[in-house]
Amino acid sequence: MRVFTLQDLSRYNGRDGNLAYVAYRGLVYDVSGSYFFRGGRHWVRHNAGSDLSDEIDQAPHDESLLQRFPVVGSLTMVE
């Protein structure tokens, strides 16, 4: 599996033909196929290309929705 830094992850923002990846608790998911991440944003609040760990913990749904999407790597906090 690929190891992503936050800078690497930010390139996968779902805009201008880029894939849409999000991180949650150290894993990176490809949400490109999600209807809800069209254009790289989910409900005008969550952006692809970022670590959503804190945001998902406060969302009306839990992380089990991410299990529908492939894990493409892990997130490191070391740049």
PyMOL commands that place a pseudoatom at each C-alpha (Angstrom):
pseudoatom trace, name=CA, resn=MET, resi=1, chain=A, elem=C, hetatm=0, pos=[0.000, 0.000, 0.000]
pseudoatom trace, name=CA, resn=ARG, resi=2, chain=A, elem=C, hetatm=0, pos=[1.105, 3.522, -0.709]
pseudoatom trace, name=CA, resn=VAL, resi=3, chain=A, elem=C, hetatm=0, pos=[1.979, 5.839, 2.182]
pseudoatom trace, name=CA, resn=PHE, resi=4, chain=A, elem=C, hetatm=0, pos=[0.539, 9.353, 1.792]
pseudoatom trace, name=CA, resn=THR, resi=5, chain=A, elem=C, hetatm=0, pos=[1.587, 12.569, 3.490]
pseudoatom trace, name=CA, resn=LEU, resi=6, chain=A, elem=C, hetatm=0, pos=[-1.041, 15.280, 3.938]
pseudoatom trace, name=CA, resn=GLN, resi=7, chain=A, elem=C, hetatm=0, pos=[0.562, 17.081, 0.986]
pseudoatom trace, name=CA, resn=ASP, resi=8, chain=A, elem=C, hetatm=0, pos=[0.282, 13.952, -1.199]
pseudoatom trace, name=CA, resn=LEU, resi=9, chain=A, elem=C, hetatm=0, pos=[-3.324, 13.470, -0.149]
pseudoatom trace, name=CA, resn=SER, resi=10, chain=A, elem=C, hetatm=0, pos=[-4.241, 17.056, -1.008]
pseudoatom trace, name=CA, resn=ARG, resi=11, chain=A, elem=C, hetatm=0, pos=[-3.582, 16.328, -4.698]
pseudoatom trace, name=CA, resn=TYR, resi=12, chain=A, elem=C, hetatm=0, pos=[-6.505, 13.884, -4.704]
pseudoatom trace, name=CA, resn=ASN, resi=13, chain=A, elem=C, hetatm=0, pos=[-9.150, 16.544, -4.236]
pseudoatom trace, name=CA, resn=GLY, resi=14, chain=A, elem=C, hetatm=0, pos=[-11.687, 15.312, -6.806]
pseudoatom trace, name=CA, resn=ARG, resi=15, chain=A, elem=C, hetatm=0, pos=[-11.451, 18.490, -8.867]
pseudoatom trace, name=CA, resn=ASP, resi=16, chain=A, elem=C, hetatm=0, pos=[-10.358, 19.028, -12.471]
pseudoatom trace, name=CA, resn=GLY, resi=17, chain=A, elem=C, hetatm=0, pos=[-10.264, 15.313, -13.242]
pseudoatom trace, name=CA, resn=ASN, resi=18, chain=A, elem=C, hetatm=0, pos=[-8.352, 14.287, -10.115]
pseudoatom trace, name=CA, resn=LEU, resi=19, chain=A, elem=C, hetatm=0, pos=[-9.396, 11.259, -8.112]
pseudoatom trace, name=CA, resn=ALA, resi=20, chain=A, elem=C, hetatm=0, pos=[-11.074, 11.895, -4.750]
pseudoatom trace, name=CA, resn=TYR, resi=21, chain=A, elem=C, hetatm=0, pos=[-9.314, 10.406, -1.722]
pseudoatom trace, name=CA, resn=VAL, resi=22, chain=A, elem=C, hetatm=0, pos=[-10.016, 10.960, 1.959]
pseudoatom trace, name=CA, resn=ALA, resi=23, chain=A, elem=C, hetatm=0, pos=[-8.210, 9.768, 5.044]
pseudoatom trace, name=CA, resn=TYR, resi=24, chain=A, elem=C, hetatm=0, pos=[-9.797, 8.461, 8.214]
pseudoatom trace, name=CA, resn=ARG, resi=25, chain=A, elem=C, hetatm=0, pos=[-7.872, 7.165, 11.218]
pseudoatom trace, name=CA, resn=GLY, resi=26, chain=A, elem=C, hetatm=0, pos=[-4.703, 6.523, 9.257]
pseudoatom trace, name=CA, resn=LEU, resi=27, chain=A, elem=C, hetatm=0, pos=[-6.226, 4.868, 6.182]
pseudoatom trace, name=CA, resn=VAL, resi=28, chain=A, elem=C, hetatm=0, pos=[-6.753, 6.518, 2.794]
pseudoatom trace, name=CA, resn=TYR, resi=29, chain=A, elem=C, hetatm=0, pos=[-9.948, 5.674, 0.895]
pseudoatom trace, name=CA, resn=ASP, resi=30, chain=A, elem=C, hetatm=0, pos=[-10.773, 6.243, -2.770]
pseudoatom trace, name=CA, resn=VAL, resi=31, chain=A, elem=C, hetatm=0, pos=[-14.210, 7.895, -2.741]
pseudoatom trace, name=CA, resn=SER, resi=32, chain=A, elem=C, hetatm=0, pos=[-14.045, 8.891, -6.421]
pseudoatom trace, name=CA, resn=GLY, resi=33, chain=A, elem=C, hetatm=0, pos=[-17.062, 6.720, -7.200]
pseudoatom trace, name=CA, resn=SER, resi=34, chain=A, elem=C, hetatm=0, pos=[-19.235, 8.317, -4.544]
pseudoatom trace, name=CA, resn=TYR, resi=35, chain=A, elem=C, hetatm=0, pos=[-22.157, 10.398, -5.763]
pseudoatom trace, name=CA, resn=PHE, resi=36, chain=A, elem=C, hetatm=0, pos=[-21.737, 12.475, -2.620]
pseudoatom trace, name=CA, resn=PHE, resi=37, chain=A, elem=C, hetatm=0, pos=[-18.144, 13.497, -3.416]
pseudoatom trace, name=CA, resn=ARG, resi=38, chain=A, elem=C, hetatm=0, pos=[-18.853, 14.888, -6.894]
pseudoatom trace, name=CA, resn=GLY, resi=39, chain=A, elem=C, hetatm=0, pos=[-16.569, 17.827, -7.495]
pseudoatom trace, name=CA, resn=GLY, resi=40, chain=A, elem=C, hetatm=0, pos=[-14.516, 16.910, -4.437]
pseudoatom trace, name=CA, resn=ARG, resi=41, chain=A, elem=C, hetatm=0, pos=[-16.978, 18.107, -1.781]
pseudoatom trace, name=CA, resn=HIS, resi=42, chain=A, elem=C, hetatm=0, pos=[-19.466, 16.278, 0.387]
pseudoatom trace, name=CA, resn=TRP, resi=43, chain=A, elem=C, hetatm=0, pos=[-22.374, 18.380, 1.618]
pseudoatom trace, name=CA, resn=VAL, resi=44, chain=A, elem=C, hetatm=0, pos=[-20.334, 21.592, 1.211]
pseudoatom trace, name=CA, resn=ARG, resi=45, chain=A, elem=C, hetatm=0, pos=[-18.524, 20.632, 4.367]
pseudoatom trace, name=CA, resn=HIS, resi=46, chain=A, elem=C, hetatm=0, pos=[-16.109, 17.775, 3.777]
pseudoatom trace, name=CA, resn=ASN, resi=47, chain=A, elem=C, hetatm=0, pos=[-13.371, 18.087, 1.180]
pseudoatom trace, name=CA, resn=ALA, resi=48, chain=A, elem=C, hetatm=0, pos=[-11.669, 15.294, -0.696]
pseudoatom trace, name=CA, resn=GLY, resi=49, chain=A, elem=C, hetatm=0, pos=[-7.915, 15.403, -0.410]
pseudoatom trace, name=CA, resn=SER, resi=50, chain=A, elem=C, hetatm=0, pos=[-7.959, 15.789, 3.360]
pseudoatom trace, name=CA, resn=ASP, resi=51, chain=A, elem=C, hetatm=0, pos=[-7.975, 13.879, 6.631]
pseudoatom trace, name=CA, resn=LEU, resi=52, chain=A, elem=C, hetatm=0, pos=[-11.599, 13.653, 7.770]
pseudoatom trace, name=CA, resn=SER, resi=53, chain=A, elem=C, hetatm=0, pos=[-10.948, 11.843, 11.066]
pseudoatom trace, name=CA, resn=ASP, resi=54, chain=A, elem=C, hetatm=0, pos=[-12.278, 14.632, 13.280]
pseudoatom trace, name=CA, resn=GLU, resi=55, chain=A, elem=C, hetatm=0, pos=[-15.093, 15.540, 10.901]
pseudoatom trace, name=CA, resn=ILE, resi=56, chain=A, elem=C, hetatm=0, pos=[-16.501, 12.028, 10.491]
pseudoatom trace, name=CA, resn=ASP, resi=57, chain=A, elem=C, hetatm=0, pos=[-16.519, 11.555, 14.245]
pseudoatom trace, name=CA, resn=GLN, resi=58, chain=A, elem=C, hetatm=0, pos=[-18.979, 14.496, 14.368]
pseudoatom trace, name=CA, resn=ALA, resi=59, chain=A, elem=C, hetatm=0, pos=[-21.065, 13.465, 11.313]
pseudoatom trace, name=CA, resn=PRO, resi=60, chain=A, elem=C, hetatm=0, pos=[-24.596, 12.036, 11.514]
pseudoatom trace, name=CA, resn=HIS, resi=61, chain=A, elem=C, hetatm=0, pos=[-23.246, 8.714, 10.189]
pseudoatom trace, name=CA, resn=ASP, resi=62, chain=A, elem=C, hetatm=0, pos=[-20.302, 6.638, 11.328]
pseudoatom trace, name=CA, resn=GLU, resi=63, chain=A, elem=C, hetatm=0, pos=[-17.187, 5.453, 9.571]
pseudoatom trace, name=CA, resn=SER, resi=64, chain=A, elem=C, hetatm=0, pos=[-18.846, 2.234, 8.391]
pseudoatom trace, name=CA, resn=LEU, resi=65, chain=A, elem=C, hetatm=0, pos=[-19.866, 4.069, 5.204]
pseudoatom trace, name=CA, resn=LEU, resi=66, chain=A, elem=C, hetatm=0, pos=[-16.195, 4.288, 4.255]
pseudoatom trace, name=CA, resn=GLN, resi=67, chain=A, elem=C, hetatm=0, pos=[-16.000, 0.488, 4.179]
pseudoatom trace, name=CA, resn=ARG, resi=68, chain=A, elem=C, hetatm=0, pos=[-17.830, 0.650, 0.841]
pseudoatom trace, name=CA, resn=PHE, resi=69, chain=A, elem=C, hetatm=0, pos=[-14.758, 2.215, -0.745]
pseudoatom trace, name=CA, resn=PRO, resi=70, chain=A, elem=C, hetatm=0, pos=[-11.329, 0.747, -1.477]
pseudoatom trace, name=CA, resn=VAL, resi=71, chain=A, elem=C, hetatm=0, pos=[-8.409, 1.481, 0.812]
pseudoatom trace, name=CA, resn=VAL, resi=72, chain=A, elem=C, hetatm=0, pos=[-5.574, 2.784, -1.347]
pseudoatom trace, name=CA, resn=GLY, resi=73, chain=A, elem=C, hetatm=0, pos=[-2.985, 3.514, 1.284]
pseudoatom trace, name=CA, resn=SER, resi=74, chain=A, elem=C, hetatm=0, pos=[-2.146, 4.837, 4.706]
pseudoatom trace, name=CA, resn=LEU, resi=75, chain=A, elem=C, hetatm=0, pos=[-1.596, 8.340, 6.008]
pseudoatom trace, name=CA, resn=THR, resi=76, chain=A, elem=C, hetatm=0, pos=[1.591, 9.394, 7.742]
pseudoatom trace, name=CA, resn=MET, resi=77, chain=A, elem=C, hetatm=0, pos=[1.924, 12.600, 9.683]
pseudoatom trace, name=CA, resn=VAL, resi=78, chain=A, elem=C, hetatm=0, pos=[5.659, 12.761, 8.908]
pseudoatom trace, name=CA, resn=GLU, resi=79, chain=A, elem=C, hetatm=0, pos=[6.340, 15.048, 5.959]
for i in range(1, 79): cmd.bond("trace and resi %d" % i, "trace and resi %d" % (i + 1))
show_as sticks, trace
zoom trace
